[in-house]
Amino acid sequence: MNQARRRASRIASTAANVPYWMDTAPRPAVRDNTEPSRRVDVAVVGGGFTGLTAALNLAQGGAHVAVVEKGVVGSGASGRNGGMCTTGMTISFGLAVKRYGEDAARRMYVAYNHAIDYVESVIESESIDCSWQRSGRMTLAAKPSHFEGFKQTQEALREVVGQKTVLVPKEGMREEIGSDLYHGGIVDPLGAGLHVGRLANGLAEAAERAGAEVHEQNEATGIRRTGASGFTVDTPRGRITAAKVLVATNAYTGRLVPWLGRRVAPVGSFIIVTEPLGESVCAELLPNRRMASTSLSLLYYFRITPDNRLLFGGRARFALSSPESDQKSAEILERGMAKVYPQLAGVRIDYAWGGLVGFALDRMPHAGEHDGLLYSVAYAGHGVQMATYMGHQMANTILGKPAQNPWADVPFRAIPGHFGPTWYLPFAGAYYRLKDWLK
Ligand SMILES: Cc1cc2nc3c(=O)[nH]c(=O)nc-3n(C[C@H](O)[C@H](O)[C@H](O)COP(=O)(O)OP(=O)(O)OC[C@H]3O[C@@H](n4cnc5c(N)ncnc54)[C@H](O)[C@@H]3O)c2cc1C
């Protein structure tokens, strides 16, 4: 266990901001002193699910590929999330139909099911030990009117997508959750959970086995076009020339690719994880071990970890992740957790951390090519499955194989006023709080 964890207070020190998933995933051999090849077919910038799955598939397809990662694999959002593979988009199905038409909305919705299937298949084919469980996704109605909305959602999904969901009325909720706070729920059995630290490391190892280079602690400091021969990627350990570059930096893009940076807003999301609670307490909290989230825009999401702790997350504050921000958010989340589960008041919080979720203006993922650079980003809190899937699809695109990109025709607009600092986050927070209050 990481030394930075302090057991004296109920909330551990978050100064180190070490996610549970990264602390409990075995780390393989050191990857931080290797020199990248000077010339490769494809350079991948970013060692999260997008970059690692792309590298794996590119290497398996015969390409010489080098991943450069500024931290360690999974140290971005991929090792900091809730570990939930959920069905459905960030926006409602109804809004997607309004915006893109029924056919496109159906394709987009179903892509998330395919994405979950792909995560399952890559875990199986690469024998990645990451506690994969198809225990289902459950959305909890924070207000009675939300449960009425679930009925319409169920109908629309059955009719248009053929997706089968199960409605749980308020009186049946104790079968699903050890809390009386919610006004019913909707369960989608296709949702799944996993240990994301183990998946990130497993994908990196699989990519290396297939012949990819993975260089950690090696930041891309500049990407330049070099005419016909492609691109150069500068790193502290040497310049890489590559025919193609995949930018897989999502919410952590910063100023590396300004065009992309202006289109992806990094929004902080925060998580706490309790001490181990034991089988029987967990069986009371979430008897079916579903991936749970609430129906509000400023939602809570929670699940049981493979070693019987409660993981509890949310957009506790509209702020970026920093030691102070993570600490404040942990306190807010602890109060939220005690509201949902009064029986947990007083349990020790062993982990608390924050990470950045990448949002586009339209809250849709975006993938394609700009000025010759390939990118896939902005999964808006649904990237465990979609980043993994899109990494595969981007590899197919580069290899000239048939590829699925449901986001190809979705306009990717710059976020007005977003040139770096996210000054607008408190305003966005106020907007969503008001929306939750009114809805
Ligand atoms: C707290 C939190 C909870 C979440 N919960 C869920 C969930 O339960 N389910 C779900 O589906 N999604 C969830 N998400 C979103 C999901 O984690 C992301 O969508 C997904 O991991 C994105 O993967 P990625 O590979 O595109 O990006 P990342 O994993 O963020 O990887 C980008 C990488 O690029 C690296 N990088 C950046 N700049 C450079 C550079 N110049 N040179 C080299 N490397 C660089 C970063 O260090 C980082 O490792 C959550 C996110 C957060 C933060």
The ligand as an SDF file (V2000), in Angstrom:
LIG
                    3D

 53 58  0  0  0  0  0  0  0  0999 V2000
  -12.8200   10.6510  -11.6290 C   0  0  0  0  0  0  0  0  0  0  0  0
  -13.2350   10.0670  -12.9570 C   0  0  0  0  0  0  0  0  0  0  0  0
  -14.2350    9.0900  -12.9970 C   0  0  0  0  0  0  0  0  0  0  0  0
  -14.6050    8.5170  -14.2020 C   0  0  0  0  0  0  0  0  0  0  0  0
  -15.4780    7.4540  -14.1950 N   0  0  0  0  0  0  0  0  0  0  0  0
  -15.7510    6.7940  -15.3430 C   0  0  0  0  0  0  0  0  0  0  0  0
  -16.5020    5.5910  -15.3270 C   0  0  0  0  0  0  0  0  0  0  0  0
  -16.8500    5.0470  -14.2750 O   0  0  0  0  0  0  0  0  0  0  0  0
  -16.8330    5.0330  -16.5100 N   0  0  0  0  0  0  0  0  0  0  0  0
  -16.4040    5.5530  -17.6890 C   0  0  0  0  0  0  0  0  0  0  0  0
  -16.7310    5.0030  -18.7480 O   0  0  0  0  0  0  0  0  0  0  0  0
  -15.6000    6.6520  -17.7450 N   0  0  0  0  0  0  0  0  0  0  0  0
  -15.2500    7.2670  -16.5940 C   0  0  0  0  0  0  0  0  0  0  0  0
  -14.4030    8.3340  -16.6240 N   0  0  0  0  0  0  0  0  0  0  0  0
  -13.8370    8.7740  -17.9150 C   0  0  0  0  0  0  0  0  0  0  0  0
  -12.7550    7.8160  -18.4190 C   0  0  0  0  0  0  0  0  0  0  0  0
  -11.8430    7.5350  -17.3820 O   0  0  0  0  0  0  0  0  0  0  0  0
  -12.0090    8.4770  -19.5990 C   0  0  0  0  0  0  0  0  0  0  0  0
  -12.9630    8.8380  -20.5830 O   0  0  0  0  0  0  0  0  0  0  0  0
  -11.0040    7.5600  -20.2590 C   0  0  0  0  0  0  0  0  0  0  0  0
  -10.1610    6.9590  -19.3240 O   0  0  0  0  0  0  0  0  0  0  0  0
  -10.1910    8.3430  -21.2880 C   0  0  0  0  0  0  0  0  0  0  0  0
   -9.1190    7.5580  -21.7280 O   0  0  0  0  0  0  0  0  0  0  0  0
   -8.0020    8.2190  -22.6420 P   0  0  0  0  0  0  0  0  0  0  0  0
   -7.0100    7.1710  -22.9230 O   0  0  0  0  0  0  0  0  0  0  0  0
   -8.6360    8.8570  -23.8290 O   0  0  0  0  0  0  0  0  0  0  0  0
   -7.3960    9.3880  -21.7650 O   0  0  0  0  0  0  0  0  0  0  0  0
   -6.4780    9.3250  -20.4530 P   0  0  0  0  0  0  0  0  0  0  0  0
   -6.6280    8.0610  -19.7200 O   0  0  0  0  0  0  0  0  0  0  0  0
   -6.7150   10.5830  -19.7080 O   0  0  0  0  0  0  0  0  0  0  0  0
   -5.0130    9.3020  -21.0470 O   0  0  0  0  0  0  0  0  0  0  0  0
   -4.3950   10.4310  -21.5890 C   0  0  0  0  0  0  0  0  0  0  0  0
   -2.9250   10.2980  -21.2490 C   0  0  0  0  0  0  0  0  0  0  0  0
   -2.1870   11.2440  -22.0090 O   0  0  0  0  0  0  0  0  0  0  0  0
   -1.0570   11.5890  -21.2340 C   0  0  0  0  0  0  0  0  0  0  0  0
   -0.4980   12.8180  -21.7750 N   0  0  0  0  0  0  0  0  0  0  0  0
   -1.0420   14.0430  -21.7960 C   0  0  0  0  0  0  0  0  0  0  0  0
   -0.2270   14.9130  -22.4120 N   0  0  0  0  0  0  0  0  0  0  0  0
    0.8640   14.2180  -22.7880 C   0  0  0  0  0  0  0  0  0  0  0  0
    2.0590   14.5650  -23.4630 C   0  0  0  0  0  0  0  0  0  0  0  0
    2.2970   15.8290  -23.8750 N   0  0  0  0  0  0  0  0  0  0  0  0
    2.9820   13.6060  -23.6910 N   0  0  0  0  0  0  0  0  0  0  0  0
    2.7510   12.3270  -23.2920 C   0  0  0  0  0  0  0  0  0  0  0  0
    1.6370   11.9460  -22.6350 N   0  0  0  0  0  0  0  0  0  0  0  0
    0.6910   12.8830  -22.3980 C   0  0  0  0  0  0  0  0  0  0  0  0
   -1.6050   11.7070  -19.8390 C   0  0  0  0  0  0  0  0  0  0  0  0
   -0.5860   11.6000  -18.8600 O   0  0  0  0  0  0  0  0  0  0  0  0
   -2.6060   10.5560  -19.7920 C   0  0  0  0  0  0  0  0  0  0  0  0
   -2.0570    9.3830  -19.2180 O   0  0  0  0  0  0  0  0  0  0  0  0
  -14.0100    8.9520  -15.4250 C   0  0  0  0  0  0  0  0  0  0  0  0
  -13.0110    9.9280  -15.3870 C   0  0  0  0  0  0  0  0  0  0  0  0
  -12.6110   10.4670  -14.1730 C   0  0  0  0  0  0  0  0  0  0  0  0
  -11.5160   11.4900  -14.1590 C   0  0  0  0  0  0  0  0  0  0  0  0
  1  2  1  0
  2  3  1  0
  2 52  2  0
  3  4  2  0
  4  5  1  0
  4 50  1  0
  5  6  2  0
  6  7  1  0
  6 13  1  0
  7  8  2  0
  7  9  1  0
  9 10  1  0
 10 11  2  0
 10 12  1  0
 12 13  2  0
 13 14  1  0
 14 15  1  0
 14 50  1  0
 15 16  1  0
 16 17  1  0
 16 18  1  0
 18 19  1  0
 18 20  1  0
 20 21  1  0
 20 22  1  0
 22 23  1  0
 23 24  1  0
 24 25  2  0
 24 26  1  0
 24 27  1  0
 27 28  1  0
 28 29  2  0
 28 30  1  0
 28 31  1  0
 31 32  1  0
 32 33  1  0
 33 34  1  0
 33 48  1  0
 34 35  1  0
 35 36  1  0
 35 46  1  0
 36 37  1  0
 36 45  1  0
 37 38  2  0
 38 39  1  0
 39 40  1  0
 39 45  2  0
 40 41  1  0
 40 42  2  0
 42 43  1  0
 43 44  2  0
 44 45  1  0
 46 47  1  0
 46 48  1  0
 48 49  1  0
 50 51  2  0
 51 52  1  0
 52 53  1  0
M  END
$$$$
